[in-house]
Amino acid sequence: MTTKIFAALAAPLALMALSPALGETPAAASAHSDSKAMGHISIEQAGSGPAVILIPGLSSPRAVYDGIVPELARTHTVYTVQVNGFAGEDPAQNLQPGILDGTVEDLHRFIADNALKAPRVIGHSMGGLLGLMLARAHPEDVGALMVVDALPYVGDIFVPGATVAQVEPQAKAMRDAMAGAYGKPADTATAAAIAASQALKPESRTTVAGYIAQADPRVAAQAMYEDMTTDLRPAMAAIETPITLVYPWSAAMPQERADAFYRAEYAGAPHVAFVPVADSGHFVMLDQPQAFAAAVEAFLAAK
């Protein structure tokens, strides 16, 4: 088990103490004219050129990719996804089970409706899992996939080699506790502690704490439960989509340990390129924006 990864993925449990009081959730930003609202997600568009789709992680808004969108939009049509209920937005259809599957199907429908030809997809954390799910269910929808610090099955972090049945009781308890926090006052100290487990730089931690505080805990709880109980390990060998795996290492998780862990987790996938990023926590794009941008540029340039 790796302390950094465990902290990053188990940390949403503490969201139960972080939800803003009912009525205090920050208002969502005004929708752009180039945005598309769907049942489980909304998608904003910028730029022109080959398509690239950016999917954030649990409780994260599309703004997590703000560091790369302007430059990408110079040469690509950039579609930034946001799960309904994050960033203070209305949960829409995400107050019931089926968030991950619904998101995959919304993405598939959007890609089909807009005649996108094998777009490149980048997903962080839960967004990486969604990218893998999309590549499995609709291979034609993903020309290549960049996964940023996500696993085919997060249960391996809690109990190495665990089955979904072994992890499900813990996932259910975490879900119920998180969802029960809806409408209760925020705990800023706990928010700071969670952010510290997911990012290294002080400014990154402040940003992450803000993301957490704005996410609807009911949506975050159900999405986390579905993430924890989704096991793609048996499907990895059949995913022919080229995968680039970006993962962090630091003093707390030295590179040799990180290399061994991630390579073992993706051993079943036939086409994986591994890209370690030094001195970073889970939010690679915040802790090491230049290294992340360089990894994205190389990913999009690859044939």
C-alpha positions in Angstrom: 0.0 0.0 0.0 1.3 3.5 -0.8 0.6 6.3 1.7 0.4 9.0 -0.9 -2.1 7.2 -3.1 -4.2 5.9 -0.2 -4.4 9.5 1.2 -5.4 10.9 -2.2 -8.2 8.3 -2.8 -9.4 7.8 0.8 -9.4 11.5 1.6 -12.9 12.1 0.2 -14.3 10.3 3.3 -13.5 13.5 5.2 -15.8 15.4 2.9 -18.5 14.6 5.5 -17.1 17.4 7.6 -16.5 19.8 4.8 -19.8 20.5 3.0 -20.9 24.1 3.1 -24.1 24.8 5.0 -27.3 24.4 3.0 -27.7 27.6 1.0 -24.1 28.6 1.3 -22.7 26.7 -1.7 -21.0 29.2 -4.0 -23.0 29.9 -7.1 -21.8 28.2 -10.3 -20.2 30.3 -12.9 -22.5 31.5 -15.7 -22.7 29.0 -18.5 -20.7 30.0 -21.6 -22.4 30.1 -25.0 -20.2 27.3 -26.0 -21.3 25.0 -23.2 -23.4 21.9 -23.4 -25.5 20.7 -20.4 -26.3 17.0 -20.1 -27.9 14.8 -17.5 -24.7 13.9 -15.7 -22.1 16.4 -17.0 -21.6 19.7 -18.7 -19.0 20.3 -21.4 -17.4 23.6 -22.4 -15.6 24.1 -25.7 -12.7 26.3 -26.6 -10.3 26.6 -29.6 -10.2 24.7 -32.9 -8.4 21.8 -34.4 -8.2 18.1 -33.4 -10.4 17.3 -30.4 -9.1 16.7 -26.9 -11.4 16.0 -24.0 -10.4 16.8 -20.4 -12.1 15.0 -17.5 -11.5 16.1 -13.9 -11.5 13.9 -10.8 -13.7 13.4 -7.8 -15.1 16.8 -6.5 -12.9 18.6 -9.0 -14.2 21.3 -11.4 -13.2 21.8 -15.0 -11.0 24.6 -13.7 -8.4 22.1 -12.6 -7.3 22.2 -16.2 -7.1 26.0 -16.5 -3.3 25.8 -16.6 -3.3 24.0 -20.0 -6.5 25.0 -21.8 -5.5 28.4 -23.2 -2.3 26.9 -24.9 -4.2 23.8 -26.0 -6.9 25.9 -27.6 -4.4 27.4 -29.9 -4.1 24.1 -31.8 -7.0 21.9 -30.6 -10.7 22.0 -30.0 -10.7 21.5 -26.2 -13.7 20.0 -24.4 -13.6 20.4 -20.7 -16.0 18.2 -18.7 -17.5 18.8 -15.3 -19.6 16.4 -13.3 -23.0 17.9 -12.3 -22.9 18.8 -8.6 -19.3 19.8 -8.5 -18.2 23.5 -8.4 -21.4 24.5 -6.8 -23.5 23.5 -9.9 -26.9 21.8 -9.8 -26.6 18.0 -9.4 -29.2 17.3 -12.1 -29.3 13.5 -12.6 -26.4 12.8 -10.1 -28.6 12.4 -7.0 -29.2 8.8 -7.9 -26.9 5.8 -8.6 -25.3 5.5 -12.0 -23.1 8.6 -12.0 -20.1 6.9 -13.6 -22.0 4.8 -16.2 -24.2 7.8 -16.9 -21.2 10.0 -17.5 -19.7 7.5 -19.9 -22.8 7.4 -21.9 -23.2 11.2 -21.9 -19.6 11.4 -23.2 -20.3 8.8 -25.9 -23.5 10.6 -27.0 -21.6 13.9 -27.1 -18.8 12.4 -29.2 -21.3 10.9 -31.6 -23.5 13.9 -31.8 -20.5 16.2 -32.6 -18.9 13.6 -35.0 -15.6 13.7 -33.1 -13.2 11.3 -34.7 -11.2 9.4 -32.1 -10.5 12.3 -29.8 -7.6 12.3 -27.4 -8.9 12.0 -23.8 -7.2 13.1 -20.6 -8.6 12.1 -17.2 -7.4 12.8 -13.7 -8.2 10.4 -10.8 -11.8 9.4 -11.1 -11.7 11.1 -14.6 -8.9 8.6 -15.5 -11.2 5.7 -14.5 -14.0 7.3 -16.6 -11.5 7.4 -19.5 -10.8 3.7 -19.1 -14.5 2.9 -18.9 -15.2 4.9 -22.1 -12.3 3.1 -23.9 -13.7 -0.2 -22.8 -17.3 0.5 -23.7 -16.8 2.5 -26.8 -13.2 2.0 -28.2 -14.0 4.1 -31.2 -14.5 7.1 -28.9 -10.9 7.3 -27.7 -8.0 7.7 -30.0 -5.6 7.7 -27.1 -6.0 8.1 -23.4 -3.9 9.9 -20.8 -4.6 8.7 -17.2 -3.4 11.0 -14.5 -2.9 9.1 -11.2 -5.8 6.7 -11.4 -6.0 2.9 -11.2 -8.2 0.2 -12.9 -9.4 -0.7 -9.3 -8.8 1.5 -6.3 -9.7 -1.4 -4.0 -6.1 -2.6 -4.3 -5.1 0.4 -2.2 -7.3 -0.6 0.7 -6.7 -4.3 0.5 -4.1 -5.5 -2.1 -5.8 -8.1 -4.4 -9.2 -7.3 -2.9 -12.4 -8.2 -4.6 -15.3 -5.7 -4.9 -17.2 -7.7 -2.4 -14.5 -7.2 0.2 -14.3 -3.4 -0.4 -18.0 -2.7 -0.8 -18.9 -2.5 2.9 -16.3 0.1 3.6 -17.3 2.0 0.4 -20.9 2.0 1.5 -20.1 3.3 5.0 -18.0 6.1 3.5 -20.7 7.0 1.1 -23.4 7.1 3.7 -21.2 9.2 6.1 -20.3 11.7 3.3 -23.8 12.1 2.0 -25.1 12.6 5.6 -23.0 15.8 5.8 -25.2 17.7 3.3 -26.3 21.0 4.6 -24.0 21.0 7.6 -21.3 23.6 8.4 -18.0 23.4 6.8 -14.9 22.3 8.7 -12.0 24.4 7.2 -9.3 22.7 9.3 -10.3 19.3 7.9 -10.5 20.7 4.4 -6.9 21.9 4.8 -5.8 18.4 6.1 -7.4 16.7 3.1 -5.8 19.1 0.6 -2.4 18.5 2.3 -2.8 14.8 1.5 -3.4 15.4 -2.1 -1.0 18.2 -3.1 2.4 19.3 -2.0 2.5 23.1 -2.8 0.7 25.5 -0.4 -1.1 27.2 -3.3 -2.1 23.8 -4.7 -3.5 22.8 -1.3 -5.6 26.0 -1.1 -7.0 25.3 -4.5 -7.9 21.7 -3.7 -9.6 22.7 -0.4 -11.7 25.1 -2.4 -12.7 22.4 -4.8 -13.8 20.1 -2.0 -15.8 22.8 -0.2 -17.8 23.5 -3.4 -18.7 19.9 -4.2 -22.2 18.6 -3.3 -21.3 15.9 -0.8 -24.3 13.8 -2.0 -22.8 13.6 -5.5 -19.3 13.2 -4.2 -20.4 10.3 -1.9 -22.1 8.4 -4.6 -19.4 9.0 -7.2 -16.8 7.8 -4.7 -18.8 4.7 -3.9 -19.0 3.8 -7.6 -15.3 4.5 -8.1 -14.4 2.2 -5.2 -16.7 -0.6 -6.5 -15.7 -0.5 -10.2 -13.1 -3.1 -11.1 -11.7 -2.9 -14.6 -8.8 -5.3 -14.0 -10.4 -8.1 -16.0 -11.1 -5.7 -18.9 -7.6 -4.2 -19.1 -6.2 -6.8 -21.5 -8.9 -6.0 -24.0 -8.4 -2.2 -24.0 -6.4 -1.7 -27.2 -6.4 2.1 -26.8 -2.9 3.5 -26.2 -2.6 4.6 -22.6 -0.2 7.2 -21.2 -0.1 6.9 -17.4 1.1 10.1 -15.6 1.9 9.5 -11.9 3.6 11.4 -9.1 6.5 10.6 -6.9 8.1 12.5 -4.0 10.1 12.1 -0.8 7.0 10.5 0.7 6.7 8.1 -2.3 10.1 7.6 -3.9 10.3 7.0 -7.6 11.4 3.4 -7.4 8.3 2.5 -5.2 6.0 4.5 -7.5 7.4 2.9 -10.6 6.9 -0.6 -9.2 3.4 0.1 -8.0 1.9 1.7 -11.1 3.6 -0.8 -13.5 2.1 -3.7 -11.5 -1.4 -2.1 -11.5 -1.3 -1.6 -15.3 0.5 -4.9 -16.1 -2.7 -6.2 -17.8 -3.0 -3.4 -20.3 -1.3 -4.1 -23.7 -0.3 -0.5 -24.6 0.9 1.7 -21.7 3.6 4.4 -21.6 4.6 5.4 -18.1 5.4 9.1 -17.3 6.6 9.8 -13.7 6.4 13.4 -12.4 8.8 14.4 -9.6 8.0 16.4 -6.5 4.2 16.1 -6.9 1.2 14.9 -5.1 -2.1 13.6 -6.6 -2.9 16.9 -8.2 0.0 16.8 -10.7 -1.3 19.6 -12.8 -1.3 22.0 -9.8 1.9 20.9 -8.1 4.0 20.6 -11.3 2.1 22.6 -14.0 5.1 22.8 -16.4 5.9 19.1 -16.2 2.2 18.3 -16.7 1.9 20.6 -19.6 5.0 19.0 -21.2 3.5 15.5 -20.7 0.2 16.6 -22.3 2.1 18.2 -25.2 4.0 14.9 -25.8 0.9 12.9 -25.5 -1.0 14.9 -28.1 2.0 14.9 -30.4 2.4 11.1 -30.3 1.2 9.2 -33.3 
